Amino acid sequence: MALLWAVNLCAISASTLTYIYLSYYVYLQTANLIFSQLILFAPMILPVILVAWIYRLSDWLPPRTLLWTTNLMSLISAWITYQTLPHYTGVAVGGAIIIGTLDALQRVGRIVAIKCYFPGSQIASSVPLTLTAQFIAGGLAGLSMMLLKADMTPDLALKITGILFATAMLAAIMLPASIQSEGAVRATPKLIRALAVTLNDYPPVRLTLLRFLLFVSLFQGFFNVSRVLLPAHVLGLGEAYVGLLQAVNSIAALVGAVLFYQMNKRGFRLLQLPMPVISSLFMIISARAINLETSYAAYFFYIFFFEMAFFKLQADLVRCTPAHAMPLMASVQYAGVYLGMIVSIFLGSLLADAVGLFITSILFAIAYEWADRLIKTK
């Protein structure tokens, strides 16, 4: 577990730092907000477009091979991008797209690895403990930018990301071999056909996948809409408070992951509570923005209960999916979530502009409850 955690921490830190720095660098050089934002959207768009290829690769390659090769390719891509950046700013978009695609492939590989390396009884605890690395990674990437903002150059960014990608690659090479042999070549069925067969043959997988996609798309989508809008527009606060809200989010997510792990380890049944409902209530309270303290405290619990529900659904999906279908489910899961988030962010932004963030939060909560009940009755 330690090796897989190290792969996650280093790879996600490097990828996140790359997105943030390239977006920041492009904005400084061009003052073009749309150009810089395109870099941040790359990791969400490409997994949707390339879902069939991601599925094929994750099904064909064992997790160890998939993880070390993607980190090696990310290292090479980062080197080319940062070496070219001072001479041609447009390379930032291409670099972000390539590294974003490799990052998406790694995310699928990590879920497949959990299914390969941990027995069913340990999945509920291994999912949050393994994925806590991504919360820490996001914080480390942001902290690096805050501390080194004045001194951060393409050369320094290359050194940091290069070390991280290289460490992730070495940790991945040290992972044990999975049941699937490292040189095996398997016939991978077409994505749509394989998905239809799996969802038809395994009703619990179909139900859990649909609930997972609905929940993450709406709640994570609202997070992306509100994380800048709430402090800067609704509360009228400065940049420091935007950063503070990101810290609140990271801490809440990490605390939720650790608590989920401890509860499952000790067999507690608190997770039977309606976590999405509780999360939506705090989401609405935070958007009401009575004052800074109330809003930020509510936001903490919104993210905390979101993470508890997320890990429960993720663990359920990994547990009920047969091993041979895990690459398929992981690929479809990420593609579906990214597509849902894009729609949620777009609609949420329009709603927030038209009726305000508070009403938008209520509409999101209602939409989730209605759709979730509809899914359960199918």
Solvent accessible surface area in square Angstrom, and as a share of the most:
residue,aa,sasa,rsa
1,M,88,0.39
2,A,81,0.63
3,L,55,0.27
4,L,2,0.01
5,W,77,0.27
6,A,28,0.22
7,V,0,0.00
8,N,0,0.00
9,L,32,0.16
10,C,14,0.09
11,A,0,0.00
12,I,6,0.03
13,S,5,0.03
14,A,0,0.00
15,S,3,0.02
16,T,31,0.18
17,L,2,0.01
18,T,0,0.00
19,Y,20,0.08
20,I,57,0.29
21,Y,3,0.01
22,L,0,0.00
23,S,11,0.07
24,Y,60,0.23
25,Y,28,0.10
26,V,0,0.00
27,Y,103,0.39
28,L,105,0.52
29,Q,104,0.46
30,T,58,0.34
31,A,79,0.61
32,N,69,0.36
33,L,110,0.55
34,I,144,0.73
35,F,51,0.21
36,S,3,0.02
37,Q,70,0.31
38,L,80,0.40
39,I,1,0.00
40,L,68,0.34
41,F,64,0.27
42,A,5,0.04
43,P,18,0.11
44,M,23,0.10
45,I,64,0.32
46,L,27,0.13
47,P,2,0.01
48,V,38,0.22
49,I,115,0.59
50,L,55,0.27
51,V,29,0.17
52,A,45,0.35
53,W,169,0.59
54,I,9,0.04
55,Y,8,0.03
56,R,86,0.32
57,L,62,0.31
58,S,3,0.02
59,D,9,0.05
60,W,99,0.35
61,L,33,0.16
62,P,1,0.00
63,P,4,0.03
64,R,57,0.21
65,T,23,0.13
66,L,3,0.01
67,L,0,0.00
68,W,81,0.28
69,T,34,0.19
70,T,2,0.01
71,N,0,0.00
72,L,62,0.31
73,M,104,0.46
74,S,1,0.01
75,L,44,0.22
76,I,89,0.45
77,S,15,0.10
78,A,0,0.00
79,W,141,0.49
80,I,89,0.45
81,T,4,0.02
82,Y,2,0.01
83,Q,80,0.35
84,T,46,0.27
85,L,0,0.00
86,P,76,0.48
87,H,157,0.70
88,Y,138,0.52
89,T,33,0.19
90,G,22,0.21
91,V,30,0.17
92,A,0,0.00
93,V,26,0.15
94,G,32,0.31
95,G,3,0.03
96,A,0,0.00
97,I,66,0.33
98,I,90,0.46
99,I,1,0.00
100,G,0,0.00
101,T,29,0.17
102,L,12,0.06
103,D,2,0.01
104,A,2,0.02
105,L,14,0.07
106,Q,1,0.00
107,R,50,0.18
108,V,1,0.01
109,G,0,0.00
110,R,5,0.02
111,I,0,0.00
112,V,9,0.05
113,A,0,0.00
114,I,0,0.00
115,K,37,0.16
116,C,52,0.31
117,Y,48,0.18
118,F,25,0.11
119,P,72,0.46
120,G,40,0.38
121,S,108,0.70
122,Q,87,0.39
123,I,2,0.01
124,A,13,0.10
125,S,21,0.13
126,S,0,0.00
127,V,0,0.00
128,P,0,0.00
129,L,51,0.25
130,T,0,0.00
131,L,8,0.04
132,T,6,0.03
133,A,0,0.00
134,Q,50,0.22
135,F,27,0.11
136,I,55,0.28
137,A,0,0.00
138,G,30,0.29
139,G,34,0.33
140,L,80,0.40
141,A,3,0.02
142,G,24,0.23
143,L,85,0.42
144,S,28,0.18
145,M,16,0.07
146,M,145,0.65
147,L,129,0.64
148,L,59,0.30
149,K,105,0.45
150,A,104,0.81
151,D,95,0.49
152,M,15,0.07
153,T,66,0.38
154,P,16,0.10
155,D,87,0.45
156,L,52,0.26
157,A,0,0.00
158,L,23,0.11
159,K,131,0.55
160,I,39,0.20
161,T,0,0.00
162,G,12,0.11
163,I,119,0.61
164,L,41,0.20
165,F,1,0.00
166,A,31,0.24
167,T,58,0.34
168,A,0,0.00
169,M,31,0.14
170,L,103,0.51
171,A,8,0.06
172,A,0,0.00
173,I,80,0.41
174,M,130,0.58
175,L,6,0.03
176,P,77,0.48
177,A,60,0.46
178,S,16,0.10
179,I,171,0.87
180,Q,39,0.17
181,S,68,0.44
182,E,60,0.27
183,G,68,0.65
184,A,28,0.22
185,V,117,0.67
186,R,97,0.35
187,A,103,0.80
188,T,21,0.12
189,P,67,0.42
190,K,138,0.58
191,L,22,0.11
192,I,129,0.66
193,R,176,0.64
194,A,11,0.09
195,L,32,0.16
196,A,59,0.46
197,V,77,0.44
198,T,9,0.05
199,L,33,0.16
200,N,110,0.57
201,D,83,0.43
202,Y,80,0.30
203,P,68,0.43
204,P,79,0.50
205,V,1,0.00
206,R,92,0.34
207,L,73,0.36
208,T,18,0.11
209,L,4,0.02
210,L,74,0.37
211,R,60,0.22
212,F,2,0.01
213,L,34,0.17
214,L,31,0.15
215,F,0,0.00
216,V,8,0.04
217,S,11,0.07
218,L,28,0.14
219,F,2,0.01
220,Q,50,0.22
221,G,0,0.00
222,F,1,0.00
223,F,14,0.06
224,N,34,0.17
225,V,13,0.07
226,S,1,0.00
227,R,86,0.31
228,V,81,0.47
229,L,48,0.24
230,L,1,0.00
231,P,0,0.00
232,A,45,0.35
233,H,138,0.62
234,V,55,0.31
235,L,37,0.18
236,G,58,0.56
237,L,49,0.24
238,G,43,0.41
239,E,155,0.69
240,A,82,0.63
241,Y,81,0.31
242,V,29,0.17
243,G,36,0.35
244,L,81,0.40
245,L,1,0.00
246,Q,54,0.24
247,A,43,0.34
248,V,24,0.14
249,N,31,0.16
250,S,32,0.20
251,I,100,0.51
252,A,0,0.00
253,A,3,0.02
254,L,59,0.29
255,V,66,0.38
256,G,0,0.00
257,A,0,0.00
258,V,67,0.38
259,L,67,0.33
260,F,1,0.00
261,Y,38,0.14
262,Q,60,0.27
263,M,7,0.03
264,N,47,0.24
265,K,133,0.56
266,R,146,0.53
267,G,43,0.41
268,F,117,0.49
269,R,179,0.65
270,L,87,0.43
271,L,18,0.09
272,Q,131,0.58
273,L,82,0.41
274,P,73,0.46
275,M,5,0.02
276,P,20,0.13
277,V,55,0.31
278,I,38,0.19
279,S,0,0.00
280,S,8,0.05
281,L,101,0.50
282,F,55,0.23
283,M,1,0.01
284,I,35,0.18
285,I,74,0.37
286,S,1,0.00
287,A,3,0.02
288,R,130,0.47
289,A,19,0.15
290,I,115,0.59
291,N,66,0.34
292,L,50,0.25
293,E,122,0.55
294,T,47,0.27
295,S,0,0.00
296,Y,15,0.06
297,A,52,0.41
298,A,5,0.04
299,Y,0,0.00
300,F,50,0.21
301,F,82,0.34
302,Y,1,0.00
303,I,4,0.02
304,F,20,0.08
305,F,34,0.14
306,F,9,0.04
307,E,13,0.06
308,M,1,0.00
309,A,4,0.03
310,F,28,0.12
311,F,0,0.00
312,K,66,0.28
313,L,16,0.08
314,Q,1,0.00
315,A,1,0.01
316,D,32,0.16
317,L,0,0.00
318,V,0,0.00
319,R,107,0.39
320,C,44,0.26
321,T,1,0.01
322,P,28,0.18
323,A,73,0.56
324,H,117,0.52
325,A,4,0.03
326,M,1,0.01
327,P,7,0.04
328,L,4,0.02
329,M,0,0.00
330,A,0,0.00
331,S,3,0.02
332,V,18,0.10
333,Q,3,0.02
334,Y,33,0.13
335,A,10,0.08
336,G,20,0.19
337,V,11,0.06
338,Y,22,0.08
339,L,92,0.46
340,G,17,0.17
341,M,15,0.07
342,I,49,0.25
343,V,75,0.43
344,S,9,0.06
345,I,25,0.13
346,F,126,0.52
347,L,89,0.44
348,G,0,0.00
349,S,52,0.34
350,L,98,0.49
351,L,55,0.28
352,A,12,0.09
353,D,130,0.68
354,A,82,0.63
355,V,72,0.41
356,G,29,0.27
357,L,6,0.03
358,F,67,0.28
359,I,71,0.36
360,T,0,0.00
361,S,0,0.00
362,I,51,0.26
363,L,74,0.37
364,F,13,0.05
365,A,10,0.08
366,I,103,0.52
367,A,43,0.33
368,Y,5,0.02
369,E,53,0.24
370,W,168,0.59
371,A,18,0.14
372,D,9,0.05
373,R,165,0.60
374,L,77,0.38
375,I,28,0.14
376,K,108,0.46
377,T,109,0.63
378,K,183,0.78
